[in-house]
């Protein structure tokens, strides 16, 4: 049994000062460079951040398959908590599959063999997520209310707005956000992997756990062009 997917979530706090007009659903680097002139901006630290997605087996022959954990350790992006905004992204082909420690944390005792892990990765990136056609996942955070972040998630060419549970901490040096959520693959037009007419498959629902850290960021200074 192979397959997995991802998805996640992220950071932000309350909205306050005004910022440059947003250029679209996800803000680029220029937007955050301009925002940093009047508000604190933080850059995601991929080495301190993790999104882990647990994929559970299903079907009448589920006992013959494996549960899996797919992880994102290459998250990038920026956060402007005073402006109530964050924009993050990651590439699907950079996700890891079945790291032993993450399997243990998910309560999965059986470590798949290397060929099984490679088969899971092949099916995940190929027929399931179509990573060549949709290589990137984007997360646009806009505001927080009631302990939940409003997040527009773009996956597999589909954008859905979700309210994700989050515990957010902000100080002068960093922003962190952590939480867990359940996402459905079919909400993003993804067909869960299955074989044998569904006798062995994966569940539509995915268990997502995330911890994201962003450090205070200062835009690089652009050198002045020499006088003609």
N, C-alpha and C positions, 0 to 999 in steps of 0.2 A: 504494500500500500504506500503510495507516494503522494506527496503534495503539500502545499502550504501556501501561505500568502501573508500578506502583511497589511499592517497598517497601523496606525498610530495616531499619536497625538502629541500634546505640547504645552506651551507656556503663554502667560500673559497676566495682567492684573487689571486694575481699573483704568478707564479712559479719563484723561484730563486734558493736558495742553493740546493745542492744535498742531497739526503736522502738515507736511507737503501733501497735496492731493494724491491719493492713491492711484497708481498707473494701471490698475486692473486687479483681478482676483488675488494675484500674488505680487508682492512688492519686490523690486530688484534692488541691487546693491546701491544704486544711485539714490533711491528713496530713503534708505537708512542713513546714507551719508548726509543727506540734507536734514533728516530728522535729528541727527546727532548734534546739530548746531544749537538745538534748544531743548533736547531731552536726552535722558540716559539711554544708550543703546548697548545691547549685549550680543556677543557672537557665540553660537553654539559650540561647545567643546565636545567633539565626537568621542574623545578618549574617556570622557566621564559620563557619557550618555548611552542609553540602551533602550531599544524597543524590542521586546521578546513576544513572539506570537506562538501560542500553542495550538497545534492542529490535531484534533482527535479523530480516531477512526470510527467507522460506522459500517452498517450492512450485516447481513446474516453470517458472513465469513470474517467479521472484524477481528476475531482472535488470531487470524493468520497475518494480520498487518501490524503496523507500528503507529504509535503516536509520535509526533514530531514537534520540535521547537525551531522556529526560524527567527533569526536575530538581525537587527540593524545596529551596526556600530560605526556607521559612516554618515550620520546625520549632519547636515549643514544648514546654516541659515542665521537669521538675526531676530532679536526680540526687542521691542520698545514698550516696556510695561506701563510707563506713564501715559502712553498713547493707546494702550489696550490692544496691541498688535504684535503678531509674530508671523514669520514666514519661514517654513522649513521644507527640506526636500531630501530625498535619498534615491539612489539607483537600486533597482531590483536585483541586478546581477552582482551587487556587492553584498548581498545578504548571506549570512552563514546558516548552515543547516546542522542541527543536532550537536551543538557543543555539549560535552559531557556534563559540565557544571549546570548549564541551563536545563538540561533534561532532568537532573536530580532535583533542581528547584521546582520543577513542574510536577514532581512526583512520578516521573517516568523511569522505571527501574532498568528497562532493557535498552542497551546501546545498540543501534542498528550497525550492521557491518559497513565498511567503506563502500562496497558496491551498492548497498541499499541507500546510503546517504547520497551517493552520486545519482542514483536513479530518481530519488526524491527531488533533487535539485533540477535535474533535466525536465521532469514532468512539471515542476512548479514554474520554471521560466519559459517552458515551451507551450504546450497546449492549454495550460491553466491561465497563467498571467499574461501570456503573449508578450514577453519582455522586450523582444526586438521591436515590436510595434508600439508598445507603451513602456518605455524604459524607466520612467521616473514616477515617483509618488510625491505629491505636493500637499503640504498642510498649511492652510491659512487660518490663523487664529484671530478672532475679532471679539474681544471682551470676555468677561467672566461674571457669572451671576449664580448665586446659590451653590457655590462649590463646584461649578461646572464651567468648562471652557467651551465657547462656541467655536467649532472647528469645521472649516470646509476642507474635506479630504478629496483629492483627485487621484483616482486609481483606475487603471484599465480604461482610461478615456472617459470615466464617469465621475462627476462631482456630487458629493452628498454633504449636507450640513448636519453635524451631530453635536450633541451636548455631552462632552466627555467629563467624567468625574476627575477632579484634580486637586491636589494639595500644592499650592504655589507659595514659594518663599522668595522675597526680594530684599536685597540689601545693596549697599553701594558697590560691592565687588562682583556679585553674581546673582543670577536668577535660577531657581530650580523648580521643577514641576514633576510630580509623580502621581500615578494612578493606575487603575485597571478598568478595562471595559470589554464588552462583547460586541463584535462586529460580524455582520453576515456577508459572505462572499457574493451572494446573489444580489445584494443591494447595489453592487458595483458592476453588475453584468458579468460576473465571473461564475463559471459553471464548476462546482466542486469536482475534483478528480474522482473517477470511479472506473471499475473494471467489472467484467462479467455481468453486465446489465444492472449494476448497483449492488451485487453481492458483496463486493469489497469497495469501500468508498471512504471519503472523509466527510465529517460533519460540516454543514453550512456555517455554523457559528464558530468564530475564532476567539480565543481568549488572549487579549492584548494587555501586556504589562509594560509600563514605560517609566523611565526616570531620565529626565533631560536637564542638563546643566548648561548655562550660558554665562560667559565671563564678560565683564565690562569691556567695551570695545571703543577704540578711538580710530576714526577713519584715517587711512594713510594720507600723508601730505603729498599732493601732486607737485612735482618740481615745476617751477616757472619756465616757460619756453624762453630760450635766449633771444635777446633783442635783435631785430634784423640789422 
